[in-house]
Amino acid sequence: MSLHPALSLHPALSLRPISESSARFTAFIIFVNWVAALLVAAAPAIAQLPRQYDVALFENDALRVHSVILNAVGRFHAVADAPQLLYCFGPVTLEGTTGTDACAKDQIVFIPPGSVDLRASSDPRPEVLIAEVKRPPSGDFVSRQDEATRAAPDAYRVLFENDVVRVIRFDMKPGQRTKVFWQAGNDFLYPLTTARIRSTSPIGSARDIELRARVPRWTAGETRHALENTGTTDALAILIELK
């Protein structure tokens, strides 16, 4: 039996392309269903994944500081027109235009103006303190014999220094005291613990300072004093001095 002329197949058509197209469409549907099943299965874990946080801590004309807490799968894009100092409280992977690098726990990384991507490494919830240095060095920074790192080395230890900043770890045990020392000011203090400190001037006047964990302090002018930890907890902090 022959087909009606109006129903005849065009000479260029054949049944093979139609069969291959149908197979590809079936395979696509199977793939979509497989992906959908994976998403449904992963939905509870995705819903329970902790959020990433970017918390502004401090800003003035010299410095902008924020704290970033990453999760296990996300990335944070840190971008600035000025140099950035990164203090990693947990292991973090850094990805920039020059490649991939690592920032270990309690390591400091200084990056030039530009951008870098941060993502968690072995710790699923690492915190990174990011300080953007908004103005160039003043040229007034001096190192003196009676400064904190020399007069009170048990409490003040240099972790990092370049021509822009100096980063110091402050650590005082309960009952610990220092000699009188000098600080230039123009510095940012980021307490890691809550502690009570007594500051005593060279003439004997004293005042109590309450350090609260993760609550920053800025000191503009120079000071000369002795410190004593009058509380019951270790006083730990990161001090960033601008040059």
C-alpha positions as CSV (number, residue, x, y, z in Angstrom):
1,M,0.0,0.0,0.0
2,S,1.4,3.4,-0.9
3,L,1.0,6.6,1.1
4,H,-1.1,9.4,0.0
5,P,1.0,12.0,-1.8
6,A,0.3,14.6,1.0
7,L,1.6,12.1,3.6
8,S,4.7,11.0,1.8
9,L,8.1,11.4,3.5
10,H,10.5,14.0,2.2
11,P,13.4,12.3,0.5
12,A,15.9,14.0,3.0
13,L,14.1,12.6,6.0
14,S,14.7,9.2,7.5
15,L,13.6,7.4,10.7
16,R,17.2,7.2,12.1
17,P,17.5,10.9,13.2
18,I,14.1,10.8,14.8
19,S,15.2,7.7,16.8
20,E,18.5,9.3,17.9
21,S,16.7,12.5,19.0
22,S,14.3,10.5,21.0
23,A,17.1,8.6,22.7
24,R,18.9,11.8,23.6
25,F,15.7,13.3,25.0
26,T,15.1,10.2,27.1
27,A,18.7,10.3,28.4
28,F,18.2,14.0,29.3
29,I,15.0,13.3,31.2
30,I,16.8,10.5,33.2
31,F,19.7,12.9,34.0
32,V,17.3,15.6,35.2
33,N,15.5,13.2,37.4
34,W,18.8,12.0,38.8
35,V,19.9,15.5,39.6
36,A,16.6,16.3,41.2
37,A,16.8,13.2,43.4
38,L,20.3,14.3,44.5
39,L,19.0,17.8,45.4
40,V,16.1,16.4,47.4
41,A,18.5,14.0,49.3
42,A,20.9,16.9,50.0
43,A,18.3,19.5,50.9
44,P,18.4,18.7,54.7
45,A,22.1,19.1,54.8
46,I,22.0,22.3,52.8
47,A,19.3,23.7,55.0
48,Q,21.4,23.0,58.1
49,L,24.7,24.4,56.7
50,P,25.7,27.4,58.9
51,R,25.6,30.8,57.2
52,Q,28.7,32.8,56.5
53,Y,29.1,36.1,58.4
54,D,30.8,39.4,57.6
55,V,30.7,41.6,60.7
56,A,31.9,45.2,60.6
57,L,34.0,45.9,63.8
58,F,35.5,49.3,63.4
59,E,36.2,52.1,60.9
60,N,37.9,55.5,60.9
61,D,39.9,57.5,58.5
62,A,42.9,55.1,58.9
63,L,41.5,51.6,59.2
64,R,38.5,49.5,58.4
65,V,38.2,46.2,60.2
66,H,35.7,43.4,59.8
67,S,35.5,39.7,60.9
68,V,34.5,37.0,58.5
69,I,33.3,33.6,59.6
70,L,33.3,31.0,56.8
71,N,31.4,27.8,56.3
72,A,32.5,24.5,54.8
73,V,31.4,25.2,51.2
74,G,31.2,29.0,50.7
75,R,33.7,31.6,49.6
76,F,34.3,35.2,50.7
77,H,35.5,37.7,48.2
78,A,37.7,40.3,50.0
79,V,38.3,43.3,47.8
80,A,39.8,46.7,48.6
81,D,41.6,49.6,47.0
82,A,44.1,49.6,49.9
83,P,46.4,46.9,51.4
84,Q,44.6,44.3,53.6
85,L,46.0,42.5,56.6
86,L,44.5,39.0,57.3
87,Y,44.7,37.3,60.6
88,C,43.5,33.7,60.3
89,F,42.1,32.2,63.5
90,G,41.6,28.9,61.6
91,P,43.1,27.4,58.4
92,V,42.0,29.1,55.3
93,T,42.7,28.8,51.6
94,L,43.4,32.0,49.7
95,E,42.8,32.2,45.9
96,G,43.9,35.3,44.0
97,T,45.2,36.4,40.7
98,T,48.7,35.0,41.5
99,G,47.4,31.5,42.4
100,T,46.4,29.6,45.5
101,D,48.0,29.9,48.9
102,A,47.3,28.8,52.5
103,C,46.8,30.8,55.7
104,A,47.4,28.6,58.7
105,K,45.9,29.0,62.2
106,D,47.2,32.2,63.8
107,Q,49.1,33.1,60.7
108,I,49.1,36.7,59.2
109,V,49.0,37.4,55.5
110,F,49.5,40.9,54.1
111,I,48.0,41.4,50.6
112,P,48.4,44.4,48.3
113,P,45.4,46.4,46.9
114,G,43.1,44.1,44.9
115,S,41.1,41.0,45.8
116,V,41.4,37.5,47.2
117,D,38.9,34.7,47.7
118,L,38.8,33.0,51.1
119,R,37.4,29.5,51.8
120,A,37.6,27.2,54.7
121,S,40.3,24.5,54.8
122,S,40.3,21.8,57.4
123,D,38.3,23.8,59.9
124,P,34.7,24.1,58.7
125,R,34.1,27.4,60.6
126,P,37.3,29.5,60.5
127,E,37.3,33.2,61.5
128,V,39.4,35.7,59.6
129,L,40.1,39.2,60.9
130,I,40.5,41.5,57.9
131,A,42.0,45.0,58.4
132,E,42.0,47.4,55.5
133,V,44.7,50.0,55.9
134,K,43.1,53.1,54.4
135,R,46.0,55.6,54.5
136,P,49.7,55.3,53.7
137,P,52.3,55.3,56.5
138,S,52.8,58.7,58.1
139,G,56.5,58.3,58.6
140,D,56.2,59.2,62.3
141,F,56.5,55.7,63.6
142,V,59.5,55.2,65.8
143,S,60.9,52.3,67.8
144,R,62.0,53.2,71.3
145,Q,63.8,51.4,74.0
146,D,60.9,51.8,76.4
147,E,58.2,50.6,74.0
148,A,55.9,47.7,74.9
149,T,57.8,45.0,73.0
150,R,61.1,45.8,74.7
151,A,60.0,46.9,78.2
152,A,57.3,44.3,78.5
153,P,58.3,41.4,76.2
154,D,56.5,38.8,78.4
155,A,53.2,40.5,77.5
156,Y,53.8,42.0,74.0
157,R,55.3,39.8,71.2
158,V,55.7,40.9,67.6
159,L,54.0,38.6,65.2
160,F,54.4,40.5,61.9
161,E,56.0,43.7,60.7
162,N,56.5,45.6,57.5
163,D,56.6,49.2,56.4
164,V,52.9,49.7,56.8
165,V,51.9,47.9,60.0
166,R,53.1,46.0,63.0
167,V,51.1,43.2,64.6
168,I,51.6,42.2,68.2
169,R,50.1,39.5,70.4
170,F,49.2,40.7,73.8
171,D,49.1,38.0,76.5
172,M,48.9,38.5,80.3
173,K,48.1,35.9,82.9
174,P,46.0,36.7,86.0
175,G,48.2,38.6,88.5
176,Q,50.9,39.4,85.9
177,R,52.4,42.9,86.0
178,T,54.6,44.9,83.6
179,K,57.1,47.7,84.0
180,V,56.2,51.1,82.8
181,F,56.3,51.3,79.0
182,W,55.5,53.6,76.1
183,Q,53.0,53.1,73.3
184,A,52.8,55.3,70.3
185,G,49.1,55.1,69.8
186,N,47.3,55.0,66.5
187,D,46.6,51.3,67.1
188,F,43.7,48.9,67.1
189,L,43.2,46.3,69.8
190,Y,41.1,43.2,69.2
191,P,40.6,41.3,72.5
192,L,40.2,37.5,72.2
193,T,39.2,37.1,75.9
194,T,37.2,39.0,78.5
195,A,39.6,40.3,81.2
196,R,40.2,43.1,83.7
197,I,43.3,45.2,83.4
198,R,44.6,48.0,85.6
199,S,46.6,50.8,84.0
200,T,48.9,52.8,86.2
201,S,50.6,56.0,85.0
202,P,54.2,56.9,86.0
203,I,52.9,59.3,88.6
204,G,50.8,56.5,90.2
205,S,47.2,57.3,89.0
206,A,45.4,54.1,88.1
207,R,42.3,53.2,86.2
208,D,40.6,49.8,85.5
209,I,40.0,48.7,81.9
210,E,37.4,46.0,81.1
211,L,38.4,44.1,78.0
212,R,35.5,42.3,76.3
213,A,36.1,39.5,73.9
214,R,35.6,40.5,70.2
215,V,34.9,44.1,71.2
216,P,37.6,46.3,69.6
217,R,39.3,49.4,71.0
218,W,41.1,52.2,69.2
219,T,43.9,54.3,70.9
220,A,44.7,57.5,69.1
221,G,47.4,59.1,71.3
222,E,50.6,57.9,72.9
223,T,50.5,56.5,76.5
224,R,53.0,55.6,79.2
225,H,51.8,53.2,81.8
226,A,52.3,49.9,83.6
227,L,49.7,47.1,83.3
228,E,48.4,44.5,85.7
229,N,45.9,41.7,85.0
230,T,43.7,42.1,88.1
231,G,41.1,39.5,86.9
232,T,40.9,35.8,86.9
233,T,41.2,35.1,83.2
234,D,44.1,35.4,80.7
235,A,44.1,38.7,78.8
236,L,44.7,37.8,75.1
237,A,44.4,40.3,72.3
238,I,45.7,41.2,68.8
239,L,47.2,44.7,68.5
240,I,47.6,46.3,65.1
241,E,49.9,49.4,65.1
242,L,49.8,51.7,62.0
243,K,53.0,53.2,60.8
